[in-house]
Amino acid sequence: MPKPSPKTIFILSLLIAAAGCKVRVDADFTSAYPQDRLAAIAEARKTNDPDAVKPLISLLNSDDPLVRLVASDTLFRITGEDMGYDYAQPRADRQEAIDRWIDWYERSEEAGK
């Protein structure tokens, strides 16, 4: 399956966020509502926020494939890394890539201290 362009991903995430059941959308990586998580990802993407890397990594394990896709693409945009992650892979294969992301993040945190 061809990977959608970053612009397409961003537009889709905004549309999904706007179409949610809730009237109000609160940008929150840890929200139970996908539209809130997508709004938080959109803000991180817009600002290339390096502080968003850790919560974005946690979203790679989301049950929502759109959240996983947009989080993965935003991580790539912020870090230039993809760690072989594919949002559409089975959970076990995704977990291997998530573990690589966690290792990378921990090493980068240690290097920054």
N, C-alpha and C positions, 0 to 999 in steps of 0.2 A: 504494500500500500504506500503510495507516495506521501511524503510528509507535507502537511499544509504549510503555507508560508507564514512567517511571524505575523504579518499584517492580518491574515485570515484568522489566525488563532486569537489575536487580540480582539478583533471585531466580534468573533463568536463568543468570546468570554464576556464581552460587554453586553451582547444581546441576551445571553443566558442569564447574566446577573440582573438585567432589567426585566426579564420575563418571569422572575421567581414569584413564589406565592406571597412572600412578605412584601409589605408596602414599602418599608424602609430597608435600605441596604447599608450594612455597617461593615466596613473593611476590617476583617478579622480572620487571621490565618487559622484560628482554632474554633471558629464558629461551627455549629452543627448544620448550618445552611450553606449549601454550595455557592450560592450567589454572593455571600459575604466573603467566602474564601477566594472566589474569583475576583472580587473587588480589591481584596488585599494584594493578590498577585498582580493585578493591573497597576496598582499604585507602585509596587516594587519595580515593575517593569518600566514604568514611565520615568522613574527616578534612578534606575540602575542601582538600587539600594543594596550595598554589600551586607548590611545588617539583616537583610531578608533571606540570606542564603540558608541559614539553619532552619527556619520555618518552611522554606520552600522544599528543602530536602525531606522534611517530615511529610509534606503533602504528596510526595512521590508514591506513598503507600495508600493514598486515598482510594475509597471504593468507587469514586466518581471518575470515569476515564477522562472527561474534559478537564477536571481539576489536575489530574496527573499530567496530561498533555501540556497544558498551559504552564504549570509549575516547571516542568522539564525544559520547555522552551525558554522560560524566563531565567532559569538557572544558567542555561547556555549563554543567553544574552549578557548576563551579569559577569559570569566567570570565564566564558570561552571554553568551558569543559562540558562533556556530555556523559562521560563514564560508561558509555555503551548502553545507557538506559533507553528503553522503548516502552512507552506507556501502554502499548497494546499487548505486550508479552504476558505470558502466564505469571501469576504472583511470584512463584519460586525464581523465575528468571529475572523478574524486576528486583527481587530482594537482593540478588547478587550485585546488581548495579547500585542499589541503594547502599549496600555495605561499602562499596567503593567510594560513593559520595561521602559517607560518614567518615571513612578513613581519611579521605582527602581534606575534609573540613577540619578534622582534629589535627592533622599535620599542619594545615595552614594557620590554625589558631596557635599552635605551639610555636611556629616560626614567627608569629607576630608578637609574641611575648617578650 
